[in-house]
Amino acid sequence: MGVSIIADIFMQGIEAITGKTQAVKVPDPDSETGYTVVDIKVWNGTVANLSLMALGSSAPEILLSIIEVVFNDFKAGALGPGTIVGSAAFNLMCITGVCVLSISRGETKRIKKVQSFPIAITPDYIDVWEAIVTFLFFPLLVLVAYMVDKDFFGKGSVQDSGLEMALDGDTHVKGEEEAQNLLEKQKADRQIIQEVLRRLHNKKDVKDKDIALLTARLMEENKEHSRGWYRINAIRSLTGGSKLTPQMNDRTEELLRTLVACDEMGSQVSLTELSQGGEKAIIEFTAPSTSILECDKRVKIGIARHGNINRRVRYRVETFDGTAVAIEDYIEFKQSLVFEPGETMNYIEIDIVDDDIWEEDEVFFAKISIDPSEPGVVGRRAITQIIVLNDDIRDTVRFPKPAFVFKESVGTALIPVEREGGCKGKVTVKYDTKDLVAVKGRDYSIDEKQEIVFEKGEVSKMIEICINDDMEFEKDENFEVRLTGVEGNCEMDKRKTRCVVTIVNDDEFKGMSYTSWGKQFQDAMNVNGGDIENATFLDYILHFFTFGWKVIFSLVPPATIGILTAIIGDLANIFGCLIGIKPEVTAITFVALGTSLPDLFASRAAATLERSADNAIGNVTGSNAVNVFMGLGVSWSIAAIYWAAQGKNFEVQAGSLVFSVVIYSICAVVTLGLLIVRRFTGIFGKAELGGPTGPKMACGLFLIFLWFFYVLLSSLQSYEHISGF
């Protein structure tokens, strides 16, 4: 755990470097300026993963190997190479097994692209050229991976082989095309979050703090995360530290689950899945609710069709009572309707009974149903609410709450304005803002018209305010929004014409990089990084056991990780001597397990959160390759050059290491073979991760067993209970 805590500090710097972006102007017809500025990453994802990210996550193993050689009079030791092989075995077998088991029941995740990497074998004596070649495999691996990622070898060869190659997600495209794809994704994510915000603001029992927390959580979950992000989050989860995702209590978690379960976000991805990949049409109401004046006597409701519109689809619409009762308040509607090929919109009209008796506003509902044999499915808005309004009351407009809270990076803050009464005709509401701590033009900006328009029947509108994220640490800021006038048959509720908007500083949620030593020390002293309210019992236990490490490492900069690794190497040898374990066994068990434990939790998080298996499996293969090429290549190059300068050879006795490598290689071949079989076999769901429960459990447990089998055989051979090769 001590290694993990100091590696967390080191990885923050790596993440800050590889996360650097540059602004690109992308044509956007929806923008007033004709373009939108989008930030795209400077570093290629594959290069970042295999270079700085891998160096950061594998730093303990690499430095341990180098320091052992330097402080051992430039002679080969057992701890460094043994740790690299043991760590590789744990990564490939145990972590892969856990990832297979981590996927939800019935769900599968495939690797989008499969990457191959070279394997090096060396004799008992290491010449200078052999050591340097071993090291040069690392930049060669990065170069080849980059070329594959950029499709230098042509798409045809990749597709024809049936194997998709890569390490970190989709193939990157260049310039404006990449930025355009990013812009479209950001727009879709923003629509989801804005819809959730609108729903939350309409719930009277939801606190502003919960809204800010849910918004931050949704934005964090919609981001694409790097390998470093998963590793840092895993380390902090292991040590009871501050999490990178906003932590929510049980009540807020339940609210989020309710929103998702009720399908109130309208995700385009979910609609694609719902339509079975676009094979079926999706039929739904155009709006979740509609209001109508009782005196209007008829309400018109739109029904839309998405997805496959080339087939004839029959569906049924029928009404059912709410507080409004059929015959007394409206005329019951039960009809079968048809979408002809090419049609995308239908409308129905429901008659309203005007009885000239004053009564409270009433509601009833209409529902869509489709027979399973039809080539269509019901969308998210399967039920719409019809509100029958009393037409004897004059409209009033107001803010539903006196205060609203938004993250600085939310993009657009949506301030709801409610309209109550008869909702007769068109109403225009004027508004303006007043600076408090936030300054207009610097921290936020508003539409030049400064007005919102309620059409006939509309009961809620949003004031859209652009929040400027200056990417700098600063205190929370606020400003005031005021309703200044109305046009039409309406008046303002004078008690609720003002609201205060607070912009919450993003550093409260980022929790990674850009921290001062003071903040580092503060996080070390407090459980869950100071977020006591959302700290779990396990966080307190882990914080208790790691408190000493946290305080010590909060006082040092990341550069001292090399010194600390030297101390760790000595401690590992001393610990092995105290309990009577050979360095070879200590290396493949305690040290390897300690350095690889964060990778276990990072890969498991990637397996459960990502849509593909690329990050989960790529984390394993990338880490192993870098461990071998850098961990052995650098240390052996140093020693080989040192001895060559004296006219001697750098001696590396095979000993138990060759047996350990052979057993690892056999188990690795079995592991990779199993993953290939899973990818192309229906019984496993044709995917590397997840699948049917029985085969999934069998594969996962078998892979974990392989690691125990490797440790057992290597330990027995080290103690000469069995003979080596």
C-alpha positions, -999 to 999 in steps of 0.1 A, spaced: 0 0 0 29 23 7 41 18 -29 6 26 -42 3 58 -23 36 73 -36 28 60 -71 -5 79 -69 15 112 -65 37 102 -94 8 92 -117 -9 126 -111 20 143 -129 19 118 -157 -18 123 -161 -14 161 -162 12 158 -190 -7 133 -212 -40 151 -206 -28 183 -222 -52 196 -249 -53 222 -276 -82 243 -288 -96 236 -323 -124 256 -340 -151 233 -354 -179 244 -378 -211 244 -359 -244 256 -375 -260 258 -340 -235 284 -328 -240 321 -333 -204 325 -344 -206 296 -368 -181 276 -350 -174 260 -316 -141 257 -298 -133 221 -289 -104 209 -268 -87 178 -283 -58 159 -267 -23 166 -279 -10 132 -270 -21 102 -291 -39 78 -268 -19 48 -278 15 65 -274 4 80 -240 -7 45 -228 25 28 -238 50 55 -229 43 79 -200 12 61 -186 30 27 -187 62 43 -172 41 58 -144 22 27 -135 53 5 -139 77 28 -122 81 7 -90 91 -24 -109 114 -5 -133 132 15 -106 135 -16 -84 153 -34 -111 176 -5 -119 184 3 -83 190 -34 -74 217 -36 -102 233 -3 -93 235 -9 -55 246 -46 -61 279 -36 -77 263 -39 -111 256 -76 -107 223 -92 -115 200 -98 -85 169 -120 -80 145 -94 -67 141 -71 -98 137 -97 -126 116 -119 -103 93 -90 -95 88 -82 -132 80 -118 -141 58 -123 -110 40 -90 -117 35 -101 -154 20 -134 -142 -4 -117 -118 -14 -91 -144 -21 -115 -172 -37 -143 -153 -53 -130 -121 -63 -95 -133 -77 -109 -166 -97 -135 -146 -111 -108 -123 -121 -87 -153 -139 -117 -169 -159 -121 -136 -166 -84 -131 -190 -80 -160 -227 -80 -151 -248 -111 -157 -255 -117 -194 -234 -87 -206 -203 -91 -228 -174 -68 -237 -151 -73 -267 -117 -59 -275 -122 -34 -303 -87 -40 -316 -61 -67 -308 -25 -57 -305 5 -80 -308 38 -73 -291 73 -89 -293 88 -114 -269 125 -114 -260 146 -143 -247 182 -139 -234 210 -163 -224 231 -166 -192 255 -138 -204 241 -104 -215 262 -86 -241 259 -49 -246 240 -52 -279 216 -77 -264 207 -54 -235 203 -24 -258 182 -44 -282 160 -54 -253 156 -18 -243 150 -7 -280 120 -30 -282 102 -4 -261 103 25 -285 98 0 -313 66 -12 -296 54 24 -292 61 31 -329 44 0 -342 14 5 -319 11 41 -331 13 30 -368 -14 4 -362 -35 30 -343 -33 54 -373 -40 25 -397 -6 29 -416 -10 -7 -428 -44 -2 -444 -79 -10 -432 -83 -39 -455 -57 -61 -438 -72 -55 -404 -108 -62 -414 -100 -93 -435 -81 -110 -406 -111 -106 -384 -89 -91 -357 -92 -54 -348 -60 -39 -336 -54 -12 -310 -48 -5 -274 -70 24 -264 -104 27 -280 -114 39 -314 -89 47 -342 -80 84 -341 -87 106 -370 -69 139 -378 -76 176 -374 -112 188 -378 -127 154 -383 -115 143 -348 -127 176 -333 -161 172 -351 -166 137 -336 -157 151 -302 -181 180 -306 -210 156 -315 -203 135 -285 -201 165 -262 -235 178 -276 -251 144 -269 -237 143 -234 -248 179 -228 -283 171 -238 -285 141 -214 -272 162 -185 -294 192 -193 -325 169 -194 -316 155 -160 -311 190 -146 -345 200 -159 -361 169 -143 -343 175 -110 -353 212 -108 -389 201 -111 -386 179 -80 -394 200 -50 -377 177 -24 -342 178 -42 -316 200 -26 -293 223 -47 -263 204 -33 -277 171 -46 -283 186 -80 -247 198 -82 -234 164 -70 -255 145 -95 -245 168 -123 -208 163 -115 -212 125 -113 -230 123 -146 -204 145 -163 -176 124 -149 -192 91 -160 -197 104 -195 -160 112 -199 -135 89 -216 -109 80 -190 -72 71 -195 -53 42 -180 -38 66 -155 -72 78 -143 -83 42 -135 -50 35 -117 -51 66 -95 -87 60 -86 -79 24 -77 -51 35 -55 -73 59 -36 -100 34 -32 -75 9 -17 -62 35 7 -94 53 17 -83 85 -1 -102 111 -20 -120 95 -50 -119 110 -85 -156 105 -90 -180 126 -67 -192 103 -39 -229 103 -31 -248 91 -1 -276 64 -3 -304 89 -9 -286 106 -38 -276 72 -53 -312 62 -51 -323 94 -68 -298 88 -97 -310 52 -100 -346 64 -102 -338 89 -129 -320 62 -150 -347 36 -143 -375 59 -154 -356 66 -187 -358 103 -182 -325 111 -200 -333 101 -235 -299 87 -244 -294 81 -281 -273 50 -273 -301 35 -254 -325 41 -283 -302 23 -307 -300 -7 -284 -338 -5 -279 -343 -7 -317 -321 -38 -319 -294 -20 -338 -318 -1 -360 -337 -31 -373 -370 -20 -357 -388 13 -356 -391 32 -323 -425 48 -317 -431 73 -289 -449 105 -279 -431 137 -289 -435 151 -254 -438 136 -219 -467 160 -210 -491 184 -226 -514 210 -211 -547 222 -225 -573 248 -214 -606 232 -206 -623 257 -229 -602 247 -259 -622 214 -259 -596 194 -279 -559 185 -274 -536 175 -302 -508 151 -294 -478 142 -316 -464 107 -321 -430 103 -337 -412 73 -353 -374 69 -353 -351 42 -365 -363 20 -393 -390 40 -411 -392 18 -442 -418 -7 -430 -455 -5 -421 -461 -6 -384 -494 -9 -366 -497 4 -330 -524 12 -305 -531 44 -284 -555 44 -255 -562 68 -226 -566 60 -189 -578 81 -160 -557 101 -136 -575 128 -115 -595 135 -147 -623 109 -154 -634 97 -188 -668 109 -200 -669 135 -171 -637 154 -181 -626 140 -215 -637 116 -242 -620 82 -240 -597 74 -269 -589 38 -279 -577 33 -315 -553 14 -336 -531 35 -358 -506 29 -386 -473 43 -397 -470 38 -434 -435 34 -449 -416 67 -448 -440 83 -423 -423 98 -392 -451 117 -375 -487 110 -366 -512 131 -346 -542 122 -325 -569 145 -311 -587 139 -278 -619 158 -269 -620 177 -236 -653 182 -217 -659 218 -208 -685 218 -180 -681 255 -169 -676 244 -133 -645 256 -114 -622 228 -103 -586 220 -97 -563 212 -126 -567 176 -136 -547 150 -155 -552 119 -175 -528 98 -196 -524 83 -230 -504 51 -236 -488 35 -267 -486 -3 -271 -473 -24 -300 -479 -61 -307 -445 -81 -305 -451 -94 -340 -449 -58 -354 -416 -44 -367 -415 -17 -341 -410 -11 -304 -422 15 -279 -397 42 -271 -389 59 -239 -420 82 -239 -445 54 -240 -469 74 -218 -478 111 -220 -496 132 -194 -524 155 -204 -530 183 -180 -565 200 -182 -561 235 -169 -587 257 -152 -592 286 -176 -605 311 -151 -571 320 -135 -546 346 -149 -511 333 -156 -482 340 -133 -445 333 -139 -418 327 -112 -386 309 -103 -394 276 -86 -364 280 -62 -345 309 -47 -310 294 -55 -293 271 -80 -259 255 -80 -238 244 -111 -203 231 -118 -180 255 -135 -175 231 -164 -213 224 -169 -212 245 -201 -247 258 -200 -267 265 -168 -304 259 -172 -325 281 -149 -362 270 -149 -390 295 -150 -425 282 -142 -458 294 -156 -490 288 -137 -526 296 -144 -546 292 -176 -516 292 -199 -537 312 -225 -518 323 -255 -482 335 -260 -463 350 -231 -428 367 -233 -407 370 -201 -378 395 -199 -349 388 -176 -314 402 -167 -286 394 -143 -267 412 -116 -231 405 -107 -223 394 -71 -190 376 -70 -191 363 -105 -186 389 -133 -207 389 -165 -185 384 -196 -157 368 -175 -175 341 -156 -207 338 -175 -226 352 -204 -263 355 -214 -283 357 -246 -285 392 -261 -323 391 -263 -326 384 -226 -361 369 -229 -379 335 -230 -412 328 -248 -440 306 -235 -462 293 -264 -498 284 -257 -500 256 -232 -463 256 -222 -458 256 -184 -420 256 -180 -391 272 -198 -353 274 -193 -331 305 -191 -298 294 -207 -267 309 -192 -233 300 -206 -208 293 -178 -172 301 -187 -146 276 -174 -113 294 -170 -95 261 -159 -81 280 -128 -85 273 -92 -108 298 -75 -135 301 -49 -172 295 -56 -188 325 -74 -224 336 -77 -246 361 -95 -283 370 -95 -309 363 -122 -340 386 -122 -373 385 -140 -379 421 -152 -411 421 -171 -438 401 -190 -457 406 -222 -491 389 -227 -519 378 -203 -496 372 -174 -481 387 -143 -450 380 -122 -451 364 -88 -433 393 -70 -421 371 -42 -402 348 -66 -387 371 -93 -351 367 -82 -327 337 -78 -290 333 -70 -269 311 -92 -237 297 -76 -208 284 -98 -190 256 -79 -153 253 -83 -144 221 -103 -113 213 -82 -138 200 -56 -146 172 -80 -115 167 -101 -93 154 -72 -63 148 -95 -32 168 -102 -26 205 -96 -25 200 -58 -2 219 -35 18 203 -7 -7 218 18 -36 201 0 -16 169 -2 -10 169 35 -47 178 42 -59 148 21 -35 125 39 -48 135 73 -85 131 64 -104 99 55 -118 99 19 -98 131 12 -119 151 37 -153 140 23 -165 126 56 -202 126 47 -197 100 19 -169 80 36 -178 43 40 -168 20 69 -142 4 46 -127 38 39 -121 43 76 -105 9 80 -82 15 50 -74 50 62 -64 36 96 -40 11 82 -24 35 56 -24 67 77 14 65 84 22 60 47 0 89 37 15 114 62 51 104 52 45 106 15 25 139 17 58 155 27 78 145 -4 76 155 -41 71 128 -68 108 129 -78 117 110 -45 99 79 -57 133 65 -68 148 69 -33 117 53 -18 118 24 -42 154 17 -31 142 15 5 113 -7 -5 137 -31 -22 158 -34 10 127 -38 31 115 -66 8 148 -85 11 148 -80 49 112 -91 52 120 -123 32 150 -130 54 130 -126 86 103 -151 76 128 -174 58 117 -169 22 142 -167 -7 144 -134 -27 131 -152 -58 99 -162 -40 95 -128 -23 98 -112 -57 70 -132 -74 47 -130 -44 48 -101 -20 66 -75 -41 48 -84 -73 14 -85 -56 20 -51 -39 31 -34 -71 3 -49 -92 -27 -45 -68 -36 -10 -81 -35 -24 -116 -60 -50 -105 -86 -25 -93 -78 -1 -122 -85 -29 -148 -116 -40 -129 -130 -5 -130 -122 -2 -167 -139 -35 -173 -171 -25 -156 -173 12 -168 -160 11 -204 -181 -1 -233 -153 -23 -246 -126 -45 -231 -97 -25 -246 -87 -5 -215 -91 -35 -192 -70 -59 -213 -47 -32 -228 -37 -22 -192 -24 -57 -187 -5 -63 -220 9 -27 -221 21 -29 -185 38 -63 -191 55 -52 -222 69 -20 -206 80 -40 -175 101 -63 -196 115 -39 -221 122 -10 -197 126 -28 -164 151 -53 -178 164 -34 -208 175 -3 -189 190 -21 -159 208 -47 -180 221 -20 -204 236 -1 -175 253 -32 -161 264 -45 -195 280 -12 -205 297 -10 -171 313 -45 -174 321 -40 -211 341 -9 -202 362 -32 -180 365 -59 -206 342 -83 -189 307 -98 -195 276 -90 -175 267 -124 -160 231 -133 -154 227 -167 -139 195 -183 -151 188 -201 -118 152 -203 -109 143 -174 -131 144 -195 -163 120 -220 -148 97 -192 -137 98 -176 -171 90 -209 -189 61 -217 -165 48 -181 -170 51 -185 -208 31 -217 -208 4 -202 -186 4 -170 -207 -1 -190 -239 -30 -208 -222 -45 -175 -210 -42 -158 -244 -55 -189 -262 -86 -189 -239 -92 -152 -247 -91 -160 -284 -115 -189 -279 -139 -168 -259 -138 -141 -287 -150 -165 -314 -171 -190 -295 -208 -185 -289 -209 -203 -256 -188 -175 -241 -209 -148 -258 -182 -142 -285 -164 -117 -262 -133 -116 -240 -151 -104 -209 -185 -114 -194 -210 -137 -211 -233 -164 -197 -229 -169 -159 -216 -205 -160 -189 -202 -186 -179 -168 -173 -174 -182 -138 -154 -212 -151 -131 -190 -172 -125 -165 -145 -117 -190 -118 -95 -210 -141 -74 -179 -149 -70 -171 -112 -61 -208 -106 -33 -205 -133 -17 -177 -112 -17 -198 -81 -4 -227 -101 25 -206 -114 34 -193 -79 33 -229 -65 56 -244 -92 80 -215 -91 83 -217 -53 88 -255 -53 115 -252 -79 132 -223 -60 135 -246 -29 146 -275 -52 116 -297 -44 113 -301 -81 140 -299 -107 144 -270 -131 153 -269 -168 
